[in-house]
C-alpha cells in the first residue's frame, strides 16, 4: 500500500496531515493535482508551494524531497528517475529555502502561517536548463 498526497482543490487537509504525521504515518509521495483554477487561485499554485506546506505539518526538508523524487519515481516504476546517481536521468530542480513567514491554505480553507518555503530557481530537464524568474533575478546568469 502506498500513500500519495495529491494536493488538489479538495484533497489536502492540514489537520489530517498533522494527526497522521504525529502518529508516524508519512506520505510515500507528494504530488499536485494541478489545473488552471487551483494553480492560479490556489490552494495548490505549484509543486514547490505544496512541498513547502509540509514543513508546517512537521516534515523535514529531506523527507519532503524524498517524497517528490526517489519515492515518487519508485511508485511510478520509473527506474531511471528520482536519484542523483550514475546511470540515472539528471532531471533536477535547484531551489532555495527562504526563511520568512508565508500563509498557506489547505483544501478545507484552513490557513497556517508557514515559517519557510521553497523557491525554485532553475531546473534541468533532459540536459536543458530552465531558469525561473526568481533564478534570473537572484542567482543565475545563463
N, CA, C and O atoms as CSV, one atom per row, in Angstrom:
chain,resi,resn,atom,element,x,y,z
A,1,UNK,N,N,0.837,-1.166,0.000
A,1,UNK,CA,C,0.000,0.000,0.000
A,1,UNK,C,C,0.890,1.239,0.000
A,1,UNK,O,O,1.918,1.282,0.675
A,2,UNK,N,N,0.480,2.234,-0.761
A,2,UNK,CA,C,1.222,3.493,-0.854
A,2,UNK,C,C,0.283,4.651,-0.507
A,2,UNK,O,O,-0.907,4.620,-0.819
A,3,UNK,N,N,0.840,5.660,0.136
A,3,UNK,CA,C,0.075,6.854,0.473
A,3,UNK,C,C,0.649,8.026,-0.314
A,3,UNK,O,O,1.757,8.490,-0.046
A,4,UNK,N,N,-0.128,8.495,-1.292
A,4,UNK,CA,C,0.266,9.661,-2.071
A,4,UNK,C,C,-0.605,10.827,-1.661
A,4,UNK,O,O,-1.829,10.710,-1.624
A,5,UNK,N,N,0.019,11.953,-1.353
A,5,UNK,CA,C,-0.731,13.170,-1.120
A,5,UNK,C,C,-0.765,13.902,-2.451
A,5,UNK,O,O,0.222,14.518,-2.853
A,6,UNK,N,N,-1.887,13.834,-3.125
A,6,UNK,CA,C,-2.089,14.543,-4.381
A,6,UNK,C,C,-2.907,15.776,-4.093
A,6,UNK,O,O,-4.127,15.773,-4.257
A,7,UNK,N,N,-2.239,16.837,-3.663
A,7,UNK,CA,C,-2.932,18.055,-3.223
A,7,UNK,C,C,-3.684,18.682,-4.389
A,7,UNK,O,O,-3.094,19.100,-5.385
A,8,UNK,N,N,-4.981,18.734,-4.238
A,8,UNK,CA,C,-5.836,19.397,-5.208
A,8,UNK,C,C,-6.770,20.338,-4.482
A,8,UNK,O,O,-6.514,20.723,-3.341
A,9,UNK,N,N,-7.842,20.705,-5.137
A,9,UNK,CA,C,-8.797,21.640,-4.534
A,9,UNK,C,C,-9.604,21.015,-3.403
A,9,UNK,O,O,-10.185,21.731,-2.588
A,10,UNK,N,N,-9.645,19.682,-3.346
A,10,UNK,CA,C,-10.458,19.030,-2.316
A,10,UNK,C,C,-9.738,17.849,-1.667
A,10,UNK,O,O,-10.386,16.940,-1.149
A,11,UNK,N,N,-8.406,17.853,-1.690
A,11,UNK,CA,C,-7.755,16.623,-1.233
A,11,UNK,C,C,-6.524,16.826,-0.367
A,11,UNK,O,O,-5.601,16.012,-0.417
A,12,UNK,N,N,-6.484,17.872,0.414
A,12,UNK,CA,C,-5.402,18.021,1.389
A,12,UNK,C,C,-5.904,18.829,2.566
A,12,UNK,O,O,-6.472,19.909,2.400
A,13,UNK,N,N,-5.688,18.290,3.765
A,13,UNK,CA,C,-6.117,18.935,4.999
A,13,UNK,C,C,-4.933,19.012,5.958
A,13,UNK,O,O,-4.302,17.995,6.248
A,14,UNK,N,N,-4.629,20.209,6.450
A,14,UNK,CA,C,-3.565,20.347,7.440
A,14,UNK,C,C,-3.858,19.508,8.672
A,14,UNK,O,O,-2.968,18.853,9.213
A,15,UNK,N,N,-5.125,19.532,9.119
A,15,UNK,CA,C,-5.483,18.791,10.328
A,15,UNK,C,C,-5.220,17.302,10.160
A,15,UNK,O,O,-4.605,16.685,11.030
A,16,UNK,N,N,-5.670,16.719,9.069
A,16,UNK,CA,C,-5.457,15.283,8.825
A,16,UNK,C,C,-3.965,14.981,8.709
A,16,UNK,O,O,-3.486,13.986,9.254
A,17,UNK,N,N,-3.231,15.838,8.000
A,17,UNK,CA,C,-1.795,15.628,7.836
A,17,UNK,C,C,-1.068,15.685,9.178
A,17,UNK,O,O,-0.208,14.845,9.443
A,18,UNK,N,N,-1.395,16.658,10.027
A,18,UNK,CA,C,-0.744,16.775,11.334
A,18,UNK,C,C,-1.006,15.548,12.195
A,18,UNK,O,O,-0.089,15.030,12.832
A,19,UNK,N,N,-2.248,15.079,12.220
A,19,UNK,CA,C,-2.598,13.905,13.024
A,19,UNK,C,C,-1.863,12.670,12.497
A,19,UNK,O,O,-1.303,11.901,13.279
A,20,UNK,N,N,-1.863,12.482,11.192
A,20,UNK,CA,C,-1.192,11.316,10.599
A,20,UNK,C,C,0.303,11.341,10.896
A,20,UNK,O,O,0.864,10.330,11.320
A,21,UNK,N,N,0.949,12.471,10.683
A,21,UNK,CA,C,2.389,12.572,10.896
A,21,UNK,C,C,2.732,12.390,12.368
A,21,UNK,O,O,3.746,11.773,12.692
A,22,UNK,N,N,1.903,12.916,13.262
A,22,UNK,CA,C,2.124,12.724,14.704
A,22,UNK,C,C,2.065,11.247,15.089
A,22,UNK,O,O,2.690,10.828,16.063
A,23,UNK,N,N,1.310,10.461,14.317
A,23,UNK,CA,C,1.213,9.021,14.568
A,23,UNK,C,C,2.248,8.231,13.772
A,23,UNK,O,O,2.220,7.000,13.760
A,24,UNK,N,N,3.156,8.936,13.112
A,24,UNK,CA,C,4.206,8.268,12.355
A,24,UNK,C,C,3.804,7.852,10.954
A,24,UNK,O,O,4.530,7.102,10.300
A,25,UNK,N,N,2.673,8.318,10.486
A,25,UNK,CA,C,2.203,7.979,9.141
A,25,UNK,C,C,2.646,9.090,8.193
A,25,UNK,O,O,2.064,10.175,8.177
A,26,UNK,N,N,3.670,8.811,7.414
A,26,UNK,CA,C,4.201,9.774,6.458
A,26,UNK,C,C,3.779,9.383,5.051
A,26,UNK,O,O,3.612,8.198,4.761
A,27,UNK,N,N,3.606,10.354,4.183
A,27,UNK,CA,C,3.268,10.003,2.798
A,27,UNK,C,C,4.439,9.315,2.113
A,27,UNK,O,O,5.602,9.581,2.418
A,28,UNK,N,N,4.111,8.429,1.185
A,28,UNK,CA,C,5.141,7.836,0.346
A,28,UNK,C,C,5.546,8.804,-0.749
A,28,UNK,O,O,6.709,8.854,-1.151
A,29,UNK,N,N,4.584,9.568,-1.225
A,29,UNK,CA,C,4.885,10.547,-2.265
A,29,UNK,C,C,3.983,11.757,-2.090
A,29,UNK,O,O,2.889,11.678,-1.532
A,30,UNK,N,N,4.484,12.879,-2.589
A,30,UNK,CA,C,3.754,14.138,-2.561
A,30,UNK,C,C,3.677,14.630,-3.996
A,30,UNK,O,O,4.687,14.709,-4.696
A,31,UNK,N,N,2.469,14.959,-4.423
A,31,UNK,CA,C,2.295,15.462,-5.783
A,31,UNK,C,C,1.239,16.554,-5.766
A,31,UNK,O,O,0.648,16.858,-4.730
A,32,UNK,N,N,1.019,17.131,-6.924
A,32,UNK,CA,C,-0.008,18.168,-7.018
A,32,UNK,C,C,-1.019,17.763,-8.077
A,32,UNK,O,O,-0.653,17.331,-9.170
A,33,UNK,N,N,-2.269,17.905,-7.747
A,33,UNK,CA,C,-3.353,17.694,-8.705
A,33,UNK,C,C,-3.632,19.069,-9.296
A,33,UNK,O,O,-4.636,19.709,-8.980
A,34,UNK,N,N,-2.724,19.508,-10.159
A,34,UNK,CA,C,-2.748,20.901,-10.592
A,34,UNK,C,C,-3.513,21.072,-11.896
A,34,UNK,O,O,-3.363,20.296,-12.839
A,35,UNK,N,N,-4.320,22.094,-11.917
A,35,UNK,CA,C,-5.008,22.513,-13.134
A,35,UNK,C,C,-5.200,24.024,-13.014
A,35,UNK,O,O,-4.861,24.605,-11.983
A,36,UNK,N,N,-5.720,24.648,-14.014
A,36,UNK,CA,C,-5.750,26.110,-14.100
A,36,UNK,C,C,-6.302,26.775,-12.842
A,36,UNK,O,O,-5.654,27.666,-12.292
A,37,UNK,N,N,-7.473,26.370,-12.376
A,37,UNK,CA,C,-8.105,27.063,-11.250
A,37,UNK,C,C,-7.292,26.962,-9.970
A,37,UNK,O,O,-7.074,27.978,-9.309
A,38,UNK,N,N,-6.834,25.761,-9.595
A,38,UNK,CA,C,-6.122,25.652,-8.325
A,38,UNK,C,C,-4.656,26.078,-8.429
A,38,UNK,O,O,-3.971,26.199,-7.414
A,39,UNK,N,N,-4.177,26.304,-9.648
A,39,UNK,CA,C,-2.836,26.847,-9.844
A,39,UNK,C,C,-2.871,28.366,-9.695
A,39,UNK,O,O,-2.047,28.946,-8.988
A,40,UNK,N,N,-3.815,28.995,-10.355
A,40,UNK,CA,C,-3.882,30.457,-10.332
A,40,UNK,C,C,-4.441,30.998,-9.022
A,40,UNK,O,O,-3.909,31.966,-8.478
A,41,UNK,N,N,-5.500,30.392,-8.512
A,41,UNK,CA,C,-6.184,30.895,-7.321
A,41,UNK,C,C,-5.887,30.093,-6.060
A,41,UNK,O,O,-6.386,30.426,-4.986
A,42,UNK,N,N,-5.091,29.053,-6.175
A,42,UNK,CA,C,-4.778,28.210,-5.030
A,42,UNK,C,C,-5.873,27.205,-4.767
A,42,UNK,O,O,-6.920,27.265,-5.413
A,43,UNK,N,N,-5.681,26.319,-3.880
A,43,UNK,CA,C,-4.622,26.321,-2.876
A,43,UNK,C,C,-3.311,25.675,-3.329
A,43,UNK,O,O,-2.354,25.653,-2.555
A,44,UNK,N,N,-3.234,25.152,-4.546
A,44,UNK,CA,C,-2.062,24.387,-4.972
A,44,UNK,C,C,-0.927,25.303,-5.445
A,44,UNK,O,O,0.180,25.231,-4.912
A,45,UNK,N,N,-1.176,26.133,-6.405
A,45,UNK,CA,C,-0.217,27.056,-7.024
A,45,UNK,C,C,0.858,26.329,-7.821
A,45,UNK,O,O,0.907,26.476,-9.043
A,46,UNK,N,N,1.714,25.556,-7.178
A,46,UNK,CA,C,2.752,24.784,-7.874
A,46,UNK,C,C,3.310,23.740,-6.913
A,46,UNK,O,O,2.988,23.753,-5.726
A,47,UNK,N,N,4.138,22.844,-7.416
A,47,UNK,CA,C,4.637,21.762,-6.562
A,47,UNK,C,C,5.531,22.289,-5.445
A,47,UNK,O,O,5.477,21.760,-4.335
A,48,UNK,N,N,6.343,23.299,-5.690
A,48,UNK,CA,C,7.187,23.854,-4.624
A,48,UNK,C,C,6.324,24.407,-3.487
A,48,UNK,O,O,6.680,24.276,-2.315
A,49,UNK,N,N,5.200,25.018,-3.831
A,49,UNK,CA,C,4.272,25.537,-2.818
A,49,UNK,C,C,3.677,24.382,-1.999
A,49,UNK,O,O,3.580,24.464,-0.774
A,50,UNK,N,N,3.288,23.320,-2.685
A,50,UNK,CA,C,2.750,22.142,-1.988
A,50,UNK,C,C,3.818,21.543,-1.075
A,50,UNK,O,O,3.542,21.221,0.080
A,51,UNK,N,N,5.027,21.396,-1.591
A,51,UNK,CA,C,6.123,20.859,-0.777
A,51,UNK,C,C,6.330,21.709,0.470
A,51,UNK,O,O,6.538,21.175,1.559
A,52,UNK,N,N,6.275,23.022,0.318
A,52,UNK,CA,C,6.504,23.934,1.437
A,52,UNK,C,C,5.471,23.762,2.540
A,52,UNK,O,O,5.784,23.954,3.715
A,53,UNK,N,N,4.265,23.407,2.182
A,53,UNK,CA,C,3.209,23.214,3.182
A,53,UNK,C,C,3.566,22.112,4.169
A,53,UNK,O,O,3.125,22.142,5.318
A,54,UNK,N,N,4.355,21.147,3.736
A,54,UNK,CA,C,4.682,20.018,4.603
A,54,UNK,C,C,5.663,20.377,5.712
A,54,UNK,O,O,5.770,19.639,6.692
A,55,UNK,N,N,6.383,21.493,5.583
A,55,UNK,CA,C,7.183,21.979,6.710
A,55,UNK,C,C,6.261,22.322,7.874
A,55,UNK,O,O,6.607,22.114,9.037
A,56,UNK,N,N,5.080,22.853,7.546
A,56,UNK,CA,C,4.134,23.317,8.560
A,56,UNK,C,C,3.441,22.187,9.302
A,56,UNK,O,O,2.812,22.421,10.334
A,57,UNK,N,N,3.546,20.967,8.795
A,57,UNK,CA,C,2.900,19.835,9.473
A,57,UNK,C,C,3.928,18.863,10.047
A,57,UNK,O,O,3.578,17.753,10.448
A,58,UNK,N,N,5.198,19.277,10.089
A,58,UNK,CA,C,6.188,18.501,10.813
A,58,UNK,C,C,7.168,17.684,9.998
A,58,UNK,O,O,7.960,16.937,10.573
A,59,UNK,N,N,7.143,17.795,8.688
A,59,UNK,CA,C,8.110,17.043,7.891
A,59,UNK,C,C,9.378,17.877,7.696
A,59,UNK,O,O,9.339,19.107,7.699
A,60,UNK,N,N,10.493,17.180,7.529
A,60,UNK,CA,C,11.771,17.834,7.296
A,60,UNK,C,C,12.015,17.985,5.797
A,60,UNK,O,O,11.359,17.332,4.986
A,61,UNK,N,N,12.957,18.844,5.438
A,61,UNK,CA,C,13.296,19.024,4.032
A,61,UNK,C,C,13.739,17.709,3.384
A,61,UNK,O,O,13.272,17.412,2.285
A,62,UNK,N,N,14.611,16.905,4.001
A,62,UNK,CA,C,14.968,15.625,3.374
A,62,UNK,C,C,13.767,14.689,3.166
A,62,UNK,O,O,13.691,13.992,2.154
A,63,UNK,N,N,12.841,14.674,4.112
A,63,UNK,CA,C,11.648,13.835,3.953
A,63,UNK,C,C,10.798,14.312,2.779
A,63,UNK,O,O,10.321,13.503,1.984
A,64,UNK,N,N,10.610,15.624,2.673
A,64,UNK,CA,C,9.790,16.184,1.598
A,64,UNK,C,C,10.443,15.900,0.241
A,64,UNK,O,O,9.769,15.466,-0.694
A,65,UNK,N,N,11.741,16.143,0.134
A,65,UNK,CA,C,12.440,15.900,-1.130
A,65,UNK,C,C,12.354,14.427,-1.520
A,65,UNK,O,O,12.136,14.107,-2.689
A,66,UNK,N,N,12.521,13.545,-0.565
A,66,UNK,CA,C,12.426,12.105,-0.836
A,66,UNK,C,C,11.051,11.734,-1.405
A,66,UNK,O,O,10.942,10.856,-2.261
A,67,UNK,N,N,10.001,12.415,-0.919
A,67,UNK,CA,C,8.633,12.116,-1.377
A,67,UNK,C,C,8.360,12.583,-2.805
A,67,UNK,O,O,7.483,12.031,-3.469
A,68,UNK,N,N,9.082,13.576,-3.288
A,68,UNK,CA,C,8.851,14.047,-4.655
A,68,UNK,C,C,9.911,13.554,-5.637
A,68,UNK,O,O,9.829,13.835,-6.833
A,69,UNK,N,N,10.898,12.822,-5.139
A,69,UNK,CA,C,11.958,12.316,-6.021
A,69,UNK,C,C,11.979,10.788,-5.987
A,69,UNK,O,O,11.254,10.138,-6.740
A,70,UNK,N,N,12.795,10.228,-5.127
A,70,UNK,CA,C,13.012,8.783,-5.091
A,70,UNK,C,C,11.726,7.988,-4.900
A,70,UNK,O,O,11.443,7.064,-5.663
A,71,UNK,N,N,10.957,8.342,-3.894
A,71,UNK,CA,C,9.745,7.570,-3.608
A,71,UNK,C,C,8.693,7.715,-4.708
A,71,UNK,O,O,8.009,6.751,-5.049
A,72,UNK,N,N,8.568,8.916,-5.257
A,72,UNK,CA,C,7.614,9.115,-6.361
A,72,UNK,C,C,8.037,8.302,-7.584
A,72,UNK,O,O,7.203,7.645,-8.208
A,73,UNK,N,N,9.317,8.341,-7.929
A,73,UNK,CA,C,9.814,7.572,-9.073
A,73,UNK,C,C,9.629,6.076,-8.849
A,73,UNK,O,O,9.222,5.356,-9.761
A,74,UNK,N,N,9.927,5.606,-7.643
A,74,UNK,CA,C,9.742,4.182,-7.337
A,74,UNK,C,C,8.273,3.785,-7.460
A,74,UNK,O,O,7.957,2.729,-8.008
A,75,UNK,N,N,7.384,4.621,-6.957
A,75,UNK,CA,C,5.955,4.321,-7.017
A,75,UNK,C,C,5.428,4.237,-8.437
A,75,UNK,O,O,4.499,3.482,-8.723
A,76,UNK,N,N,6.029,5.020,-9.327
A,76,UNK,CA,C,5.625,5.006,-10.734
A,76,UNK,C,C,6.473,4.061,-11.584
A,76,UNK,O,O,6.320,3.996,-12.804
A,77,UNK,N,N,7.364,3.333,-10.920
A,77,UNK,CA,C,8.273,2.381,-11.588
A,77,UNK,C,C,9.105,3.054,-12.682
A,77,UNK,O,O,9.306,2.500,-13.762
A,78,UNK,N,N,9.579,4.254,-12.377
A,78,UNK,CA,C,10.464,4.980,-13.286
A,78,UNK,C,C,11.898,4.679,-12.860
A,78,UNK,O,O,12.478,5.386,-12.036
A,79,UNK,N,N,12.442,3.644,-13.422
A,79,UNK,CA,C,13.705,3.088,-12.943
A,79,UNK,C,C,14.917,3.988,-13.153
A,79,UNK,O,O,15.943,3.768,-12.510
A,80,UNK,N,N,14.843,4.979,-14.014
A,80,UNK,CA,C,15.989,5.852,-14.267
A,80,UNK,C,C,15.789,7.259,-13.701
A,80,UNK,O,O,16.525,8.180,-14.054
A,81,UNK,N,N,14.805,7.425,-12.831
A,81,UNK,CA,C,14.472,8.747,-12.292
A,81,UNK,C,C,14.556,8.748,-10.767
A,81,UNK,O,O,14.598,7.697,-10.128
A,82,UNK,N,N,14.580,9.946,-10.209
A,82,UNK,CA,C,14.415,10.106,-8.767
A,82,UNK,C,C,15.671,10.084,-7.929
A,82,UNK,O,O,15.593,10.187,-6.705
A,83,UNK,N,N,16.840,9.952,-8.561
A,83,UNK,CA,C,18.091,9.910,-7.803
A,83,UNK,C,C,19.178,10.650,-8.573
A,83,UNK,O,O,19.162,10.693,-9.803
A,84,UNK,N,N,20.111,11.226,-7.844
A,84,UNK,CA,C,21.293,11.795,-8.482
A,84,UNK,C,C,22.423,10.787,-8.342
A,84,UNK,O,O,23.251,10.875,-7.436
A,85,UNK,N,N,22.437,9.837,-9.252
A,85,UNK,CA,C,23.433,8.774,-9.257
A,85,UNK,C,C,23.822,8.469,-10.697
A,85,UNK,O,O,23.066,8.739,-11.630
A,86,UNK,N,N,25.006,7.906,-10.861
A,86,UNK,CA,C,25.463,7.500,-12.186
A,86,UNK,C,C,24.446,6.536,-12.781
A,86,UNK,O,O,24.005,5.595,-12.120
A,87,UNK,N,N,24.080,6.780,-14.035
A,87,UNK,CA,C,23.139,5.916,-14.735
A,87,UNK,C,C,21.698,6.379,-14.669
A,87,UNK,O,O,20.839,5.827,-15.356
A,88,UNK,N,N,21.419,7.382,-13.854
A,88,UNK,CA,C,20.060,7.905,-13.742
A,88,UNK,C,C,19.938,9.181,-14.567
A,88,UNK,O,O,20.922,9.888,-14.785
A,89,UNK,N,N,18.720,9.466,-15.023
A,89,UNK,CA,C,18.470,10.723,-15.719
A,89,UNK,C,C,18.710,11.873,-14.736
A,89,UNK,O,O,18.242,11.831,-13.598
A,90,UNK,N,N,19.427,12.879,-15.174
A,90,UNK,CA,C,19.749,14.003,-14.290
A,90,UNK,C,C,18.728,15.121,-14.439
A,90,UNK,O,O,19.090,16.269,-14.697
A,91,UNK,N,N,17.455,14.787,-14.278
A,91,UNK,CA,C,16.400,15.799,-14.230
A,91,UNK,C,C,16.345,16.299,-12.786
A,91,UNK,O,O,16.190,15.504,-11.859
A,92,UNK,N,N,16.469,17.590,-12.599
A,92,UNK,CA,C,16.504,18.095,-11.233
A,92,UNK,C,C,16.031,19.539,-11.178
A,92,UNK,O,O,15.985,20.243,-12.187
A,93,UNK,N,N,15.682,19.954,-9.973
A,93,UNK,CA,C,15.305,21.335,-9.721
A,93,UNK,C,C,16.239,21.898,-8.658
A,93,UNK,O,O,16.523,21.250,-7.651
A,94,UNK,N,N,16.700,23.092,-8.897
A,94,UNK,CA,C,17.536,23.798,-7.929
A,94,UNK,C,C,16.636,24.824,-7.258
A,94,UNK,O,O,15.968,25.609,-7.931
A,95,UNK,N,N,16.620,24.817,-5.931
A,95,UNK,CA,C,15.776,25.756,-5.210
A,95,UNK,C,C,16.504,26.277,-3.994
A,95,UNK,O,O,17.543,25.749,-3.598
A,96,UNK,N,N,15.956,27.302,-3.415
A,96,UNK,CA,C,16.450,27.814,-2.148
A,96,UNK,C,C,15.315,27.723,-1.141
A,96,UNK,O,O,14.139,27.721,-1.507
A,97,UNK,N,N,15.677,27.648,0.116
A,97,UNK,CA,C,14.687,27.670,1.187
A,97,UNK,C,C,14.720,29.071,1.783
A,97,UNK,O,O,15.736,29.502,2.328
A,98,UNK,N,N,13.607,29.770,1.674
A,98,UNK,CA,C,13.520,31.133,2.200
A,98,UNK,C,C,12.872,31.088,3.578
A,98,UNK,O,O,11.767,30.571,3.744
A,99,UNK,N,N,13.571,31.632,4.551
A,99,UNK,CA,C,13.076,31.679,5.927
A,99,UNK,C,C,12.285,32.972,6.109
A,99,UNK,O,O,12.850,34.011,6.450
A,100,UNK,N,N,10.992,32.903,5.883
A,100,UNK,CA,C,10.120,34.052,6.116
A,100,UNK,C,C,8.695,33.544,6.255
A,100,UNK,O,O,8.332,32.509,5.696
A,101,UNK,N,N,7.909,34.273,6.995
A,101,UNK,CA,C,6.513,33.899,7.188
A,101,UNK,C,C,5.777,33.970,5.855
A,101,UNK,O,O,5.964,34.896,5.065
A,102,UNK,N,N,4.938,32.966,5.632
A,102,UNK,CA,C,4.143,32.925,4.402
A,102,UNK,C,C,2.866,32.154,4.704
A,102,UNK,O,O,2.920,31.084,5.309
A,103,UNK,N,N,1.725,32.680,4.293
A,103,UNK,CA,C,0.477,31.959,4.561
A,103,UNK,C,C,0.299,30.781,3.601
A,103,UNK,O,O,0.609,30.876,2.413
A,104,UNK,N,N,-0.198,29.686,4.136
A,104,UNK,CA,C,-0.554,28.516,3.338
A,104,UNK,C,C,-2.004,28.165,3.644
A,104,UNK,O,O,-2.452,28.291,4.784
A,105,UNK,N,N,-2.734,27.726,2.630
A,105,UNK,CA,C,-4.141,27.350,2.786
A,105,UNK,C,C,-4.309,25.933,2.261
A,105,UNK,O,O,-3.764,25.579,1.215
A,106,UNK,N,N,-5.072,25.118,3.001
A,106,UNK,CA,C,-5.336,23.759,2.541
A,106,UNK,C,C,-6.653,23.713,1.763
A,106,UNK,O,O,-7.286,24.747,1.553
A,107,UNK,N,N,-7.061,22.525,1.339
A,107,UNK,CA,C,-8.284,22.374,0.555
A,107,UNK,C,C,-9.542,22.626,1.376
A,107,UNK,O,O,-10.617,22.832,0.814
A,108,UNK,N,N,-9.415,22.611,2.705
A,108,UNK,CA,C,-10.546,22.873,3.599
A,108,UNK,C,C,-10.691,24.363,3.905
A,108,UNK,O,O,-11.670,24.780,4.523
A,109,UNK,N,N,-9.721,25.160,3.473
A,109,UNK,CA,C,-9.744,26.586,3.770
A,109,UNK,C,C,-8.987,26.963,5.028
A,109,UNK,O,O,-8.922,28.140,5.382
A,110,UNK,N,N,-8.402,25.964,5.720
A,110,UNK,CA,C,-7.611,26.281,6.914
A,110,UNK,C,C,-6.341,27.003,6.468
A,110,UNK,O,O,-5.685,26.616,5.501
A,111,UNK,N,N,-6.025,28.047,7.195
A,111,UNK,CA,C,-4.844,28.856,6.883
A,111,UNK,C,C,-3.816,28.692,7.999
A,111,UNK,O,O,-4.146,28.808,9.179
A,112,UNK,N,N,-2.569,28.422,7.617
A,112,UNK,CA,C,-1.474,28.366,8.583
A,112,UNK,C,C,-0.374,29.311,8.109
A,112,UNK,O,O,-0.201,29.549,6.914
A,113,UNK,N,N,0.348,29.831,9.063
A,113,UNK,CA,C,1.464,30.712,8.744
A,113,UNK,C,C,2.727,29.856,8.734
A,113,UNK,O,O,3.200,29.426,9.785
A,114,UNK,N,N,3.266,29.613,7.549
A,114,UNK,CA,C,4.495,28.849,7.429
A,114,UNK,C,C,5.691,29.707,7.770
A,114,UNK,O,O,5.657,30.926,7.604
A,115,UNK,N,N,6.754,29.071,8.249
A,115,UNK,CA,C,7.960,29.800,8.620
A,115,UNK,C,C,9.004,29.808,7.513
A,115,UNK,O,O,9.929,30.620,7.535
A,116,UNK,N,N,8.859,28.905,6.542
A,116,UNK,CA,C,9.813,28.849,5.441
A,116,UNK,C,C,9.123,28.255,4.229
A,116,UNK,O,O,8.111,27.564,4.342
A,117,UNK,N,N,9.694,28.540,3.062
A,117,UNK,CA,C,9.121,27.989,1.839
A,117,UNK,C,C,10.201,27.842,0.778
A,117,UNK,O,O,11.240,28.500,0.817
A,118,UNK,N,N,9.922,26.962,-0.165
A,118,UNK,CA,C,10.852,26.673,-1.252
A,118,UNK,C,C,10.623,27.628,-2.410
A,118,UNK,O,O,9.484,27.931,-2.765
A,119,UNK,N,N,11.715,28.098,-2.993
A,119,UNK,CA,C,11.646,28.940,-4.180
A,119,UNK,C,C,12.466,28.269,-5.269
A,119,UNK,O,O,13.688,28.175,-5.150
A,120,UNK,N,N,11.812,27.798,-6.336
A,120,UNK,CA,C,12.559,27.177,-7.428
A,120,UNK,C,C,13.348,28.226,-8.201
A,120,UNK,O,O,12.819,29.279,-8.556
A,121,UNK,N,N,14.619,27.927,-8.458
A,121,UNK,CA,C,15.496,28.854,-9.170
A,121,UNK,C,C,15.757,28.403,-10.601
A,121,UNK,O,O,15.834,29.224,-11.516
A,122,UNK,N,N,15.893,27.093,-10.787
A,122,UNK,CA,C,16.177,26.563,-12.121
A,122,UNK,C,C,15.879,25.075,-12.125
A,122,UNK,O,O,15.779,24.438,-11.076
A,123,UNK,N,N,15.739,24.543,-13.318
A,123,UNK,CA,C,15.559,23.100,-13.484
A,123,UNK,C,C,16.434,22.647,-14.645
A,123,UNK,O,O,16.749,23.417,-15.553
A,124,UNK,N,N,16.809,21.394,-14.590
A,124,UNK,CA,C,17.493,20.755,-15.709
A,124,UNK,C,C,16.624,19.572,-16.106
A,124,UNK,O,O,16.384,18.662,-15.313
A,125,UNK,N,N,16.156,19.602,-17.353
A,125,UNK,CA,C,15.302,18.538,-17.868
A,125,UNK,C,C,15.891,18.077,-19.196
A,125,UNK,O,O,16.032,18.859,-20.136
A,126,UNK,N,N,16.230,16.796,-19.254
A,126,UNK,CA,C,16.826,16.215,-20.460
A,126,UNK,C,C,18.024,17.044,-20.937
A,126,UNK,O,O,18.216,17.243,-22.137
A,127,UNK,N,N,18.820,17.519,-19.981
A,127,UNK,CA,C,20.031,18.259,-20.309
A,127,UNK,C,C,19.830,19.729,-20.614
A,127,UNK,O,O,20.804,20.438,-20.868
A,128,UNK,N,N,18.601,20.206,-20.598
A,128,UNK,CA,C,18.302,21.607,-20.901
A,128,UNK,C,C,18.027,22.394,-19.615
A,128,UNK,O,O,17.243,21.961,-18.771
A,129,UNK,N,N,18.675,23.548,-19.476
A,129,UNK,CA,C,18.461,24.430,-18.334
A,129,UNK,C,C,17.218,25.276,-18.555
A,129,UNK,O,O,17.004,25.821,-19.638
A,130,UNK,N,N,16.404,25.377,-17.512
A,130,UNK,CA,C,15.247,26.266,-17.499
A,130,UNK,C,C,15.395,27.106,-16.236
A,130,UNK,O,O,15.342,26.575,-15.127
A,131,UNK,N,N,15.579,28.404,-16.398
A,131,UNK,CA,C,15.784,29.280,-15.246
A,131,UNK,C,C,14.479,30.024,-14.968
A,131,UNK,O,O,13.866,30.583,-15.877
A,132,UNK,N,N,14.065,30.024,-13.703
A,132,UNK,CA,C,12.849,30.735,-13.318
A,132,UNK,C,C,13.128,32.233,-13.230
A,132,UNK,O,O,14.284,32.656,-13.264
A,133,UNK,N,N,12.086,33.018,-13.120
A,133,UNK,CA,C,12.258,34.459,-12.936
A,133,UNK,C,C,13.027,34.753,-11.649
A,133,UNK,O,O,13.861,35.657,-11.613
A,134,UNK,N,N,12.744,33.989,-10.595
A,134,UNK,CA,C,13.469,34.170,-9.333
A,134,UNK,C,C,14.939,33.843,-9.515
A,134,UNK,O,O,15.802,34.527,-8.964
A,135,UNK,N,N,15.229,32.808,-10.277
A,135,UNK,CA,C,16.625,32.443,-10.537
A,135,UNK,C,C,17.343,33.495,-11.353
A,135,UNK,O,O,18.506,33.796,-11.082
A,136,UNK,N,N,16.677,34.060,-12.346
A,136,UNK,CA,C,17.287,35.122,-13.161
A,136,UNK,C,C,17.568,36.349,-12.312
A,136,UNK,O,O,18.603,36.997,-12.463
A,137,UNK,N,N,16.640,36.662,-11.419
A,137,UNK,CA,C,16.765,37.869,-10.617
A,137,UNK,C,C,17.782,37.726,-9.483
A,137,UNK,O,O,18.362,38.718,-9.042
A,138,UNK,N,N,17.998,36.500,-9.014
A,138,UNK,CA,C,18.780,36.337,-7.789
A,138,UNK,C,C,20.088,35.575,-7.913
A,138,UNK,O,O,21.014,35.819,-7.140
A,139,UNK,N,N,20.187,34.651,-8.876
A,139,UNK,CA,C,21.333,33.757,-8.825
A,139,UNK,C,C,21.999,33.535,-10.166
A,139,UNK,O,O,23.197,33.772,-10.315
A,140,UNK,N,N,21.229,33.081,-11.146
A,140,UNK,CA,C,21.795,32.572,-12.379
A,140,UNK,C,C,21.884,33.629,-13.458
A,140,UNK,O,O,21.009,34.485,-13.592
A,141,UNK,N,N,22.939,33.555,-14.210
A,141,UNK,CA,C,23.119,34.400,-15.378
A,141,UNK,C,C,23.421,33.467,-16.549
A,141,UNK,O,O,24.546,33.410,-17.045
A,142,UNK,N,N,22.394,32.742,-16.975
A,142,UNK,CA,C,22.578,31.761,-18.053
A,142,UNK,C,C,22.020,32.286,-19.355
A,142,UNK,O,O,22.083,31.599,-20.375
